[in-house]
Amino acid sequence: MPVRPATAHDAGFLRRILQEAYNWNGEQRFTAEQLAADPHAARYVADWPRGGDFGVVAETGDGEPVGAAWARCLPEDRPGYGFVAADVPELTLGVLPAHRGRGLGRSLMEALIRAAAEQDGPVTRLSLSVEDGNPAARLYTSLGFVRAGREGGSDTMVLDVPGRRG
Ligand SMILES: CC(C)(COP(=O)(O)OP(=O)(O)OC[C@H]1O[C@@H](n2cnc3c(N)ncnc32)[C@H](O)[C@@H]1OP(=O)(O)O)[C@@H](O)C(=O)NCCC(=O)NCCS
């Protein structure tokens, strides 16, 4: 399935995927309305795309988006769950339930890591937060992410972006 760069037109879909990431365990812990009203959740997608944001979208041959991964730097006084530093973008990943288990999550992550290496700004690391029990942690580990800290019931993981130019 093709993976393409995320654009301003994908803002609504990224919000949909953010909801999948918040509800990763299959329970409807957060409705779309709750997430939209939650200032912490909004940080990941507000005003998409801001300068320095980058992301990728997987879509069907019909152009239907089914998964996305994106990264954004957040400030220390309004951090994300996986904050390590203000110049380290934190990523969000999700695939719609009907399309999981076919390699899309891995393809999206690989494309996002390549995009990180190609950014004009110095993206030397990527970070994320993964809650205990989420099998996505295995994907991250296999891509080279390592545990860098704990926040509540979640691991913060960091990747040194490989092949960073310059
Ligand atoms: C995590 C997620 C994006 C993976 O997408 P996917 O398309 O199913 O992933 P892939 O088919 O590429 O599988 C990649 C790896 O993910 C791991 N994995 C992810 N979810 C898994 C699950 N439910 N069960 C088993 N393994 C899983 C496996 O290690 C797999 O390894 P493999 O490539 O060696 O088979 C998807 O399950 C999802 O959207 N989950 C809900 C949102 C979420 O958890 N986001 C991450 C928040 S930190």
The ligand as an SDF file (V2000), in Angstrom:
LIG
                    3D

 48 50  0  0  0  0  0  0  0  0999 V2000
    0.7170   -0.2800   16.4860 C   0  0  0  0  0  0  0  0  0  0  0  0
    0.0840   -0.3690   15.1070 C   0  0  0  0  0  0  0  0  0  0  0  0
    0.2560    0.9470   14.4070 C   0  0  0  0  0  0  0  0  0  0  0  0
    0.8200   -1.4320   14.3090 C   0  0  0  0  0  0  0  0  0  0  0  0
    0.3090   -1.3930   12.9970 O   0  0  0  0  0  0  0  0  0  0  0  0
    0.2290   -2.7220   12.1110 P   0  0  0  0  0  0  0  0  0  0  0  0
   -0.0030   -2.3090   10.6970 O   0  0  0  0  0  0  0  0  0  0  0  0
   -0.7260   -3.6740   12.7050 O   0  0  0  0  0  0  0  0  0  0  0  0
    1.7270   -3.2490   12.3000 O   0  0  0  0  0  0  0  0  0  0  0  0
    2.5300   -4.2550   11.3960 P   0  0  0  0  0  0  0  0  0  0  0  0
    1.6040   -5.2130   10.7010 O   0  0  0  0  0  0  0  0  0  0  0  0
    3.4800   -3.4680   10.5600 O   0  0  0  0  0  0  0  0  0  0  0  0
    3.3520   -5.0360   12.4910 O   0  0  0  0  0  0  0  0  0  0  0  0
    4.5480   -4.4830   12.9940 C   0  0  0  0  0  0  0  0  0  0  0  0
    4.9320   -5.0940   14.3120 C   0  0  0  0  0  0  0  0  0  0  0  0
    4.0490   -4.5940   15.2810 O   0  0  0  0  0  0  0  0  0  0  0  0
    4.0100   -5.4930   16.3820 C   0  0  0  0  0  0  0  0  0  0  0  0
    2.6110   -5.4960   16.7680 N   0  0  0  0  0  0  0  0  0  0  0  0
    1.8640   -4.3770   16.7400 C   0  0  0  0  0  0  0  0  0  0  0  0
    0.6280   -4.6450   17.1910 N   0  0  0  0  0  0  0  0  0  0  0  0
    0.5790   -5.9370   17.4920 C   0  0  0  0  0  0  0  0  0  0  0  0
   -0.4260   -6.7900   18.0210 C   0  0  0  0  0  0  0  0  0  0  0  0
   -1.6510   -6.3720   18.3100 N   0  0  0  0  0  0  0  0  0  0  0  0
   -0.1320   -8.0630   18.2250 N   0  0  0  0  0  0  0  0  0  0  0  0
    1.0920   -8.5100   17.9320 C   0  0  0  0  0  0  0  0  0  0  0  0
    2.0900   -7.7590   17.4270 N   0  0  0  0  0  0  0  0  0  0  0  0
    1.8340   -6.4730   17.2180 C   0  0  0  0  0  0  0  0  0  0  0  0
    4.5930   -6.7740   15.9240 C   0  0  0  0  0  0  0  0  0  0  0  0
    5.8350   -6.8810   16.6120 O   0  0  0  0  0  0  0  0  0  0  0  0
    4.8590   -6.5860   14.4360 C   0  0  0  0  0  0  0  0  0  0  0  0
    6.0860   -7.1820   14.1650 O   0  0  0  0  0  0  0  0  0  0  0  0
    6.4180   -7.8910   12.7530 P   0  0  0  0  0  0  0  0  0  0  0  0
    6.5560   -6.7630   11.7590 O   0  0  0  0  0  0  0  0  0  0  0  0
    7.7090   -8.5840   13.0370 O   0  0  0  0  0  0  0  0  0  0  0  0
    5.2770   -8.8080   12.4620 O   0  0  0  0  0  0  0  0  0  0  0  0
   -1.4220   -0.7470   15.1760 C   0  0  0  0  0  0  0  0  0  0  0  0
   -1.5420   -1.9420   15.8940 O   0  0  0  0  0  0  0  0  0  0  0  0
   -2.2770    0.3310   15.8210 C   0  0  0  0  0  0  0  0  0  0  0  0
   -2.7290    1.2710   15.1670 O   0  0  0  0  0  0  0  0  0  0  0  0
   -2.5320    0.1920   17.1370 N   0  0  0  0  0  0  0  0  0  0  0  0
   -3.3700    1.1550   17.8500 C   0  0  0  0  0  0  0  0  0  0  0  0
   -2.6930    2.4760   17.9910 C   0  0  0  0  0  0  0  0  0  0  0  0
   -1.3680    2.3670   18.7210 C   0  0  0  0  0  0  0  0  0  0  0  0
   -1.1590    1.5460   19.5760 O   0  0  0  0  0  0  0  0  0  0  0  0
   -0.4460    3.2600   18.3500 N   0  0  0  0  0  0  0  0  0  0  0  0
    0.8430    3.3280   18.9820 C   0  0  0  0  0  0  0  0  0  0  0  0
    0.7360    4.0630   20.2570 C   0  0  0  0  0  0  0  0  0  0  0  0
    2.3320    4.1230   21.0460 S   0  0  0  0  0  0  0  0  0  0  0  0
  1  2  1  0
  2  3  1  0
  2  4  1  0
  2 36  1  0
  4  5  1  0
  5  6  1  0
  6  7  2  0
  6  8  1  0
  6  9  1  0
  9 10  1  0
 10 11  2  0
 10 12  1  0
 10 13  1  0
 13 14  1  0
 14 15  1  0
 15 16  1  0
 15 30  1  0
 16 17  1  0
 17 18  1  0
 17 28  1  0
 18 19  1  0
 18 27  1  0
 19 20  2  0
 20 21  1  0
 21 22  1  0
 21 27  2  0
 22 23  1  0
 22 24  2  0
 24 25  1  0
 25 26  2  0
 26 27  1  0
 28 29  1  0
 28 30  1  0
 30 31  1  0
 31 32  1  0
 32 33  2  0
 32 34  1  0
 32 35  1  0
 36 37  1  0
 36 38  1  0
 38 39  2  0
 38 40  1  0
 40 41  1  0
 41 42  1  0
 42 43  1  0
 43 44  2  0
 43 45  1  0
 45 46  1  0
 46 47  1  0
 47 48  1  0
M  END
$$$$
